[in-house]
Amino acid sequence: MKVDRDTLHKIAHLARIKVNPAQEEAYINNLSEILDWVEKLNEVDTDGVEPLTHMTMETNMWREDETKEHLSHEKGLALAPKKDSDYFRVPKVK
């Protein structure tokens, strides 16, 4: 597929990128090569091939949820480097 200057400018606008006029020809050639390669994929027979939702057939190994003792408010505050009576003290975010 041949990309022309209008198509290049439309793609650049959609991608919100600025194209250097001195490099337009290189961009056009690169985009044309990429689209030609993608067009070759249409030649591949994909009948009977299921679409992939993941690139691997591995599955996650989930552990059982277990109820455990949680950190109490008092213990959490005892471990804090800076605290008030009931709250953690953290630096101000600007």
C-alpha positions as CSV (number, residue, x, y, z in Angstrom):
1,M,0.0,0.0,0.0
2,K,1.4,3.4,-1.0
3,V,1.2,6.2,1.5
4,D,1.0,9.7,0.2
5,R,1.7,13.0,1.9
6,D,-2.0,13.6,2.7
7,T,-2.2,10.2,4.4
8,L,1.0,10.9,6.4
9,H,-0.3,14.2,7.6
10,K,-3.7,12.7,8.6
11,I,-1.9,9.9,10.5
12,A,0.4,12.5,12.2
13,H,-2.6,14.6,13.2
14,L,-4.5,11.6,14.6
15,A,-1.3,10.5,16.5
16,R,-0.7,14.1,17.7
17,I,2.9,14.1,16.4
18,K,4.8,16.7,14.5
19,V,6.4,15.5,11.3
20,N,9.6,17.2,10.3
21,P,9.2,18.2,6.6
22,A,12.8,17.0,5.9
23,Q,11.9,13.5,7.0
24,E,8.5,13.2,5.3
25,E,9.8,11.0,2.5
26,A,11.5,8.6,5.0
27,Y,8.2,8.4,7.0
28,I,6.2,7.7,3.8
29,N,8.6,4.9,2.8
30,N,8.6,3.3,6.2
31,L,4.9,3.4,6.6
32,S,4.5,1.9,3.1
33,E,6.8,-0.9,3.9
34,I,5.0,-1.7,7.2
35,L,1.6,-1.7,5.5
36,D,2.9,-3.9,2.6
37,W,4.1,-6.4,5.2
38,V,0.7,-6.3,7.0
39,E,-1.0,-6.9,3.6
40,K,1.1,-10.1,3.2
41,L,-0.7,-11.4,6.3
42,N,-3.9,-11.5,4.3
43,E,-2.3,-14.3,2.2
44,V,-2.1,-16.6,5.2
45,D,-4.8,-19.3,5.4
46,T,-6.4,-18.8,8.8
47,D,-9.4,-21.0,8.3
48,G,-10.0,-23.1,11.4
49,V,-7.6,-21.1,13.5
50,E,-9.3,-19.9,16.7
51,P,-8.5,-16.3,17.7
52,L,-6.2,-15.9,20.7
53,T,-7.2,-13.9,23.8
54,H,-3.7,-14.5,25.3
55,M,-0.3,-15.3,23.9
56,T,0.2,-18.2,26.2
57,M,-1.8,-21.1,27.4
58,E,-0.5,-20.8,30.9
59,T,-3.1,-20.2,33.6
60,N,-2.8,-18.5,37.0
61,M,-2.4,-20.6,40.1
62,W,-4.8,-19.0,42.6
63,R,-4.4,-19.7,46.3
64,E,-7.3,-20.1,48.6
65,D,-8.3,-17.0,50.5
66,E,-7.4,-17.4,54.2
67,T,-8.6,-15.2,57.0
68,K,-5.6,-14.1,59.1
69,E,-5.0,-11.7,61.9
70,H,-4.8,-8.1,60.6
71,L,-2.6,-5.3,61.8
72,S,-4.5,-3.4,64.5
73,H,-4.7,0.4,64.5
74,E,-2.5,0.6,67.6
75,K,0.2,-1.7,66.2
76,G,0.2,0.2,62.9
77,L,0.7,3.5,64.6
78,A,3.4,2.1,66.8
79,L,5.4,1.2,63.7
80,A,4.9,4.6,62.0
81,P,7.9,6.9,62.0
82,K,5.7,10.0,62.4
83,K,2.2,10.0,63.8
84,D,-0.5,12.0,65.7
85,S,-2.8,10.5,68.2
86,D,-4.8,8.6,65.6
87,Y,-3.2,9.3,62.2
88,F,-0.1,8.7,60.2
89,R,1.9,11.9,59.4
90,V,3.2,12.1,55.8
91,P,4.9,14.9,53.9
92,K,2.6,17.4,52.1
93,V,2.0,16.6,48.5
94,K,2.3,19.6,46.2
